């Protein structure tokens, strides 16, 4: 693995349009990010596609994941993008700014320390809570709670990562807000302690 830095690492074959990339982030080969915020330490692997998404810190996004695939206007006479990308078809027509604002308003929200399995999809308007896991190939059409594991098409709850009281303590601890030096100091504890022992040592 390449050495990362506070400056985002973006593969030459990736495309990032608008949005914001935090510190220690990485965007993989062929990935495409449109008006997306990627929080500190988060990464997206090869050919992932994120649109209008707000992603927290320490997100683990596998290859070919889609977060926020853009919707078409199902309530209109046509689904086709000639309506809102009209400038591509006629010299005297403009693109429909209001439609793109509608898309942006539906951007999915992702909490901290999440994991999205290979080829999973998170639909617009969905919130995935902190600590949640989305199984490979899942299609997430409803909100996912903190520290919940979901899988399937459509995605359904499988189980919780931790008991509710442990999840609440992790949320209170909010270790993802620690600075880089504090994370390094606690590295051995992250590796070796059980989650219960970690909380006993570090609070929350």
N, C-alpha and C positions, 0 to 999 in steps of 0.2 A: 504494500500500500504506500502511495506517495505521501510525503510529508505535507501536512496541511498547515495553514496559517490563519491569522486573523482576517486576511483578505480572502474573499470567496475563491474557490477553485472551480473553474468552469472548463469542461472539456471543449476543445476547439470545434467539435462537431455538434455541440449543444447550441440552443437558441434561447436567449433570455430577452424578453421584451417587456419593459416596464417593471413595476414591482420593486422589491428590495430583498437583497440577500444579506443575512447576518454574518457574524464572524464564525470562522471555522466551518463554513458550509461547503458543500461539494455538489456539483451538478454533473451528472455522468454523460457519457457518449450518446448523442442523438436525442437527449432529453429536450423538452420544450416547455418553457415557463412563460405564461402570458399574464401580466399584471398580478403576479403572485408574490406574497411575502413568505420567505423561508427563514425561520428563526435560527438563532445561533446554534451551531453544532448539527443542524439538520442536514440530511443528504438525500438526493434522489438518484437512483441507479439508471442504467442504460434504458433509453427510449421511454422514460416516464414522461407523462404529459399532464401539466398542472395549469388550470386556467382560473383566474380570479380567486385563487385560494389564499387563505390566511393560515399559515402553518406555524405552529409553535416551535419551541426549541427541542433539540434531540430527537426529531422525527427520523424514523428509519423507513425509507420508501424504496421498495424493491424495483426490479426491472419491469418495464411495460405496465406500470401502474398508471391509472388515469384518475385524477382528482379534479372534479368539476368539468366533465365533458359538456360542451355548450349545448343548450337547448335550442330547438327550432320552434317557431310559433304555431303550435297545433290548433289554436283557436281561429286562425285566418283561413282564407280560401286556399292558400298554398303554403306548403312547408318550406319552399325553396328560398335560397339566400339571394335570389335576384331582387327580392323586396328590400332587404336591408344592406346589401352590397351593390346597390344599383349603379354606382359610378363605374363598376367594372363592365357594365353592359351598355350604358348610354352616356354620351358626352354631356348631355344636358340634365342628368340626374345626379343626386347626391346620395351618399350613404345615410342610413337612418340612425342618427346619433342616439335617439331615445331607446331604440332596440338594444344597442350595446350597453347602455346604462342599465337597462333591465337585466341583462346578463350579469353585469358586474354586481348588482344588488343581490344576486342569488349565489354568490361565491361561497363555497364550503368553508367551514372553520374547523381547524384541527388543533387539538391541545398539545401538550408537551409529552415527550418520551413515548411516542406512539410507534407502532410497527404495522406497515402495510405489506402484505404478502404479494408475491409475483402475480401480475395481471389482475389485481383487484381494482375495483372501480368504485369511486365515491361520487354520487350524483350531486348536482347543484342543490344548494339550500340545506345540506346535511351538516350536522355538527358531530365530530368525533372527539370524545372527551380525552383528557389527559390519561396516559397510561394504557389506552385501549390497544387491542390487537385486532387487525382485520385479516382473515385467512386468505390464502392464495385463491384467486379466481372469484372471490366474493363480489357481489354487487350490493353496495350499501345504499339503500333508499330511505332509511330512517335514522334518526339520531342514535349514536352509540354512547353509552354512559362511560364515565371515568373507570378505568381498570376493568372494562368489560371485554370479553373475547367474542367476536362474531365471525360467522362463516356461512357460505352457501349463497344460493341465488333464489330469491332475494336473501340478503344476509340476515341471520337470526342469532340471538344470543346462544352461546355454547356454555359458557361459565364465566365466573369472575376470576381475575388473576389472583386477587387477595380478598380476604374477608373484609366486609365494609369498614370495620374499625381500623384495619391496617391501611386501607385505601385512604380513609379520611386523614390519618396521621401523615401519610406520604404527601397528600395535598397540602396539609398544613406546613410540613417541613419545606416543601417547594425547593428541593435541592437543585433543580434546573436553573434557579436564579443565582446559584453560587458563582463566584468568579473563577477564572481559570486556575489560579493558584490553589484555591480551596478544593477544587475538584481533584487536583494532583495530590494534595495532602490526604484526601479521603480515598484515593484510588485502591489501595489495598483493602479497605473496608468494603468498597463496592464489590470487589472480587471475592472476598473470603467470608464475609458475614452474611448470615441469613437476614431477610428483610426485617424480622423482629429485632434481631440484635443490632442491626444498623440503626433502626429507629431508637432503640434504647441508648445507643451511644451518641447519636447526633440530634435527638429531640424529635419534635413533630407531634 
